[in-house]
Amino acid sequence: MSEILKVRNLSKGNILKKISFEMQEGEMIAIMGPSGSGKSTLLYNVSGMDQADEGEVLLGSTEIVSLSEDEKARLRLSKMGFVFQQMNVLANLNLIDNIVLPAVHANKKQKRELYQRAQALMDDFHIGDLAERRVNEVSGGELQRACICRSMMMKPEIIFADEPTGALNQAAATDVIEAFLKINREGTSVLMVTHDSKVAGMCERILYILDGEIKGELKLGKYTQDDAKEREKRTSRWLNEMGW
Amino acid sequence: MKKRLILNDFKANKLVTISTCIFMAASAMLLGLSILLFGSLSSSIDSLMEEAQTPDFLQMHTGKIDEERIAFFSENRSDVEAMQISRFLNLQNSQLTIGGNSLINNMQDNGLCTQNHSFDFLIDAENNKIKPNPGEVYVPVCYKTEYGLETGDVMQIGTEKLSVAGFLRDSQMNSMMASSKRFLVNEADYERLWPLGSEEYLIEFKLKEGSDINAFATAYEDADLPGNGPTITYSLIKMMNALSDGMMILVILLASAVVLFISILCIRYMILTQLEKDKREIGMLKAVGISRKDIRSLYFSKYLLLSAIGGVVGVTAAAIVAGPLGTQIRELYGDAGNMSLIYALMILGSLAVEGIILLSVYRTLGKMEKMSAVQVLYGHGDFGKKKNLYLPIGIITAAAVFMILVPWNIESTISAPEFVTYMGIGESQIRIDIRQTENVEVSANAVAKEIEQDDQVLDYALMHTGSYKTVLPDGTSYNLMIEKGDHSRFPVRYIEGRYPDNVGEIALSILNSKEMNVNAGDTILVYKDLGDNLAAPVSCKVSGIYSDITNGGKTAKARFDTFDDKAPVMWSIIYLSLKDENHADTWVKDYQAKYSSLNDGIKVAKIADYITGTYGQTIRNIQKAAVMSVISACLILFVVMLLLLRLVIWRERNDSSLKKALGFTSADIKEAYLKKTSKYLLPGIAVGIFAGIVPGQGLAGVLLSSMGAYGFHFIINPIAVFVIAPAVIIVAAALATWVSLKEVGRIYAYECLRAS
């Protein structure tokens, strides 16, 4: 298995201090830490949404930090997927149009195929019958799953998720995290910032950030339904040790 | 999908979409309209002057004429294409009645003429050369609406009757600003009616293409040919023709500039507010990898579409509105001929306006490029400072007041009695003209004597005008028409210096000062007429420069005793004021009655009527433009305020909801909005009034200097400026505020709780 992401000495103002870590292809990593520790900033800088001051980020063989805004945008469009805590969608479009938006933008000629793929993804995530609904006509969980579908449209190598369950109730959060596990099982790497220890416990690895530095790392291995309870306990204990 | 996104955005933001479209349409319409009217006016005048073959040089002359000498001069000049001497039989206005209307109050020199043979033709509505039959008369088209005339009406000259067979277009004298009007009759009728008037000559020259008109004018003067009357050139005729409607077009052009400014400002604010509203969506688009250029182009396409719709609506509206506004142009000057070029120019102009707006849109949209995805997505930044949406209300109020006041002030200035002083006419209540009579000087002196003994008269001044020769520094001779008299009594407006107060002083009209290259303080040599072809030089110091459009605009003024000589008097004017101005109408009527029976070429008129007679067309046109300005200004202000207040209410919705949760009523919140709006509206009105008077005057000065009124100051109507204009604006603003603030009633206390 090869590295999909390699972060070296990444710094941003006083928030991130020379952070380094690697991520393997198909891995699912959670980033945890108290509020203001730099979790989201790390995610934005690694994904090229924000401009780091120093350091390097290699996505496969492409160094991201030195790219121009437009080059980064192209990279995000073709190789990355994003899911946010707030379900950022265009209010003027229905659900399926929102899902295909970036993909159609990148590939205008295959519109029909893209809509078919979007419908298939929606079916996979149990929101197939909501395709034509307006965004204000569906629940938060359904909308977030639509956002996951959107992030999967371009078959990205990696998905960045920032508190994807933060704004959802327990039932909706479970649906969403299952969706992430499903896409990870199918081979897509996931780097996720979360506050939820239960969600973090389902990831392969957890990085704990405090004051802009990685203070600890917990390796849990691939998630299976059988060791769910055990993982939750280990995670909880470890987080206690880290001062969570 | 782009289409759907744009269409859904239109549906979601109807007010902003419609307003943007209105601004784009209004800007395109006003500029389009200016171009269309200007194009048709200019093209109509050109085609009229071409069809009628207007002379390049025209010398009016009263007195004897030596046709052979003129013909000799003409034949020996290589630049002359054709020459003709046209006769003009000046009639007494008091003797004239057309269609039952007496012309006694008409200030024009009305007279008969016959159709010319070589050029300067009088033509009908279809540009055909008119050939009247015996007993028929063709009346100047400008009288058609003024007196409500129709074909078949009767024109009476004393006891003689002619039947109005139609209306004529006179390429020289169509404009009311030209002081003479020609009525066309058959040659036999002319000869028959000849004893009823006094004859003048129009010595006309058509020059070869590319000839130097100034060189020709100098040569004519040097040849000592008849020159007892004003000299008029092709360009002066064209200017006179263009002025009465041109002023209206310039006012519309001014309005279109103001509207363009307002549109750009408003659209910019709308975009910035929209971007603020869409910040998270833009952030999302950036985050998922859509490039800055593509996001900008997504927004830009929306404005491109709106601009296309606005442009089409604007051009169509311009074409529709141009109909009624161009009625007078068509009536006076005929159809413009080939309109396709004018329409093409109008479309180009409208495209240019849309281009300017879109350029500003594109630049404004650039603001969103400066921020990273994270900044917009998580609200870490703004598109510049959060915009104070009340500020544009203030600025646009000022612009709207300005837009209303400038045409109003121009109109009130031209209608004011003092305005004549910018035109070279003394400010008095009554003016008496003594012209076309056997001995002007004797008649004038007799009238003056009678006036002196009239108890009702407070003050009067008698002026005699004669033609004098002067020599320019380069040795060429130059004809000066000098108005002699006491110029301190009813002075005209001096741009520089003052009236000639001492013997040996002379004041020059600005056109003469420019042409002669002489300024106040300089000295010129003028030749006194000692009789028997003897002349003596008089050294005259230029005491002042004034603006004048009468008699071709080239005049001079001096005291009687400076030129106490034998020069024949071409015409005389008496300016007078009564002790009680209220008796002016009766006084004028009495004197008109007295002189009409004498048939001695004396015209008595109130200055106010003189203004209506001369500038009536222009004033009516400016009034039309002023009405359009008021409607546009109010409509724009209404839309802008409605829009901006809606945006403010939308932006502060959460705060208002919180206020309601804390116990504020809708009325409390509305009151706060009203106070804040007034804080910007009232200073906006004040700034607008100031701008409408001070910079507006400068701007109008540029427009009016084209009419020959130099050194111009607004004569404002204080009630209109300080009461009516602010009231109109306040009504429009209050209406918009009332409609906008209705939204406050639809904000509920629970909204803030739900949002948090």
HADDOCK unambig.tbl for C-alpha pairs under 7 A between the chains (distance, minus, plus):
assign (segid A and resid 49 and name CA) (segid B and resid 287 and name CA) 6.26 0.50 0.50
assign (segid A and resid 49 and name CA) (segid B and resid 372 and name CA) 6.74 0.50 0.50
assign (segid A and resid 49 and name CA) (segid B and resid 373 and name CA) 5.53 0.50 0.50
assign (segid A and resid 49 and name CA) (segid B and resid 374 and name CA) 5.97 0.50 0.50
assign (segid A and resid 50 and name CA) (segid B and resid 372 and name CA) 6.30 0.50 0.50
assign (segid A and resid 50 and name CA) (segid B and resid 373 and name CA) 6.93 0.50 0.50
assign (segid A and resid 50 and name CA) (segid B and resid 374 and name CA) 6.07 0.50 0.50
assign (segid A and resid 70 and name CA) (segid B and resid 291 and name CA) 5.63 0.50 0.50
assign (segid A and resid 73 and name CA) (segid B and resid 286 and name CA) 6.89 0.50 0.50
assign (segid A and resid 73 and name CA) (segid B and resid 289 and name CA) 4.07 0.50 0.50
assign (segid A and resid 73 and name CA) (segid B and resid 290 and name CA) 5.96 0.50 0.50
assign (segid A and resid 73 and name CA) (segid B and resid 291 and name CA) 5.48 0.50 0.50
assign (segid A and resid 74 and name CA) (segid B and resid 289 and name CA) 5.65 0.50 0.50
assign (segid A and resid 75 and name CA) (segid B and resid 289 and name CA) 6.99 0.50 0.50
assign (segid A and resid 76 and name CA) (segid B and resid 288 and name CA) 6.01 0.50 0.50
assign (segid A and resid 76 and name CA) (segid B and resid 289 and name CA) 4.64 0.50 0.50
assign (segid A and resid 77 and name CA) (segid B and resid 288 and name CA) 5.70 0.50 0.50
assign (segid A and resid 77 and name CA) (segid B and resid 289 and name CA) 4.11 0.50 0.50
assign (segid A and resid 77 and name CA) (segid B and resid 290 and name CA) 6.68 0.50 0.50
assign (segid A and resid 81 and name CA) (segid B and resid 288 and name CA) 6.82 0.50 0.50
assign (segid A and resid 82 and name CA) (segid B and resid 288 and name CA) 6.43 0.50 0.50
assign (segid A and resid 88 and name CA) (segid B and resid 280 and name CA) 6.75 0.50 0.50
assign (segid A and resid 88 and name CA) (segid B and resid 281 and name CA) 6.31 0.50 0.50
assign (segid A and resid 88 and name CA) (segid B and resid 284 and name CA) 5.95 0.50 0.50
assign (segid A and resid 89 and name CA) (segid B and resid 281 and name CA) 6.39 0.50 0.50
assign (segid A and resid 90 and name CA) (segid B and resid 281 and name CA) 6.00 0.50 0.50
assign (segid A and resid 92 and name CA) (segid B and resid 5 and name CA) 6.09 0.50 0.50
assign (segid A and resid 92 and name CA) (segid B and resid 8 and name CA) 5.31 0.50 0.50
assign (segid A and resid 92 and name CA) (segid B and resid 9 and name CA) 6.06 0.50 0.50
assign (segid A and resid 93 and name CA) (segid B and resid 5 and name CA) 6.34 0.50 0.50
assign (segid A and resid 102 and name CA) (segid B and resid 288 and name CA) 6.65 0.50 0.50
assign (segid A and resid 102 and name CA) (segid B and resid 290 and name CA) 6.73 0.50 0.50
